[in-house]
C-alpha cells in the first residue's frame, strides 16, 4: 500500500469517526425535539437558536460533573465498561460502503475503510461484542439493579442475535456474498434487496431494535423496574459514554440496514444522472441519499420509541424465541425453494 | 514470525491469568482475551472465516453465557465452600498425571517441517465452503445432526416434567 493511500484511508477514518460522533450528538437533540413534538411540547429551545447548541451544552455538563466511583465497585472494570461500549460502537462503521468510488485525476478514492470479504460477519462480531460493555459495567457497579440490567441485556442480546443471523442467511442466499461492497453494488438502480427479502428485512429491523436496546426493547435500562438499569451507578462522562454509545449504535445499525436492504448509495435512474452531471457528482449524490435514508431510519427508531410502550420481559423472550426464530427459518426455507425453482 | 511469537506469548499469558485469577468473573474476562488472541492467530493464518466465527461464537455467544451464569450465581469468597484435603490431593495427582502425559506427547512429537499450503486462500469463505460441501459433505452433515440432537436434549432438560408439576 502506498503512502498516499494510507493517508487517504486515515482521512476517511477520521471523517467517518467525526460524522458518527456528530450524528450521535444531534440524534440526542433530535430525540428530545421529536419527543416534544409527539407529546405536544416545545422541547429544548434555550441554548442557541431553536436550542441547536443543546448537545454541546449537554456534553460540557457531562464532562464537568463530579466523577463518582462507588466504594464497593471494582474500580478498573467500572471504567472498562463504558469504554468498551463506546469503542465497539465506533468500530462497526469500518466495513460500511458509504458511496461508490470517487475518481479524482489518477486517484481512485474508495469510500469504504475496509472491504473485507466477511463484512457482514464482522458487523455481527462487533454487535456481539457490544454487550460486554453493558455486562462488565453492570457487574462492576456492585448494585443489584445494575446486575439485573446487565443480565437482561446479555440474554436479550443473545436471543435476538440468533434471529438476526437467520434473517441474514436468507439475504445471503439472494446475494451470494458476504462482502458489504458487493452487496451494495448488486442493488444498482432500484434492485434493492428489500424487494426480494421483505420478511427478512422486518425481522432484521426488529432485531436491530433489540440489539441496540432501544424502546420497546429497552428492558436493560427499564427505569420503572430497575432504577436506571445497568448505568444506575454511573455519573459524569462515563454515563455519557453509555448514552452516546446507544446513539452511535443506532446510527451504525441504520447504516447496515440501508446497506443490506435499502440499496445503500443506489437510487433509481442513477446511470442517467451520472451521464448528465458527471460521475463524481452522481457519487456524491449517492452518498447524500445514503445519509438521507440513514436519517429516515434514525427517525423511525425515535418514532417507535415515543409511540409504543415497553414490552414485559417474558413477552420479549417469547417474541424472540417463539415468533421471530420460526419465522426466520421459514423465510430461509421459502427463499431457498424459490431460488432453486428460478435457477432450474 | 515476530507477530506470531508476541501473540502466542499473549495467549499463554492470558490463559495463565485465567486459572490464577481469584475472582471467577475476572477469570472469564481473561478467557475472553485469550479467545481474542486466538482470533488474531487465525487472521495471521489468513483464515478469515474461522477467525470471525471464533470471534462471534466463542467471544460473542459462549463466553457471554459463561459470564451470564457466573453473574447469576454471584460467587465470592464468603460463599465458597472450603475444600477437603482429599479433593486437593486428588487434584494434585490428576494435574500431575496430565502434565506427564502432555510432556510425553510433546516429546514423542517428531519436529516437522513447515507445512506449506498449496492454496493460501483456503481460509476464505468461498474456498472453505466449497471444500466443506464437496470433499467433507458427510462429516459436515453428521456433525450438524449431532448439534441438533444436543439442542433437542437441552430443550428437553429445560422443559418442566408435566407429571412432576401436576
Interface residues (C-beta under 8 A of the other chain):
Chain A: X77 X116 X117 X118 X121 X122 X124 X125 X127 X128 X129 X131 X132 X135 X136 X139 X147 X150 X151 X154 X155 X157 X158 X161 X178
Chain B: X25 X29 X32 X48 X49 X52 X53 X55 X56 X59 X60 X61 X64 X65 X67 X68 X71 X72 X124 X125 X126
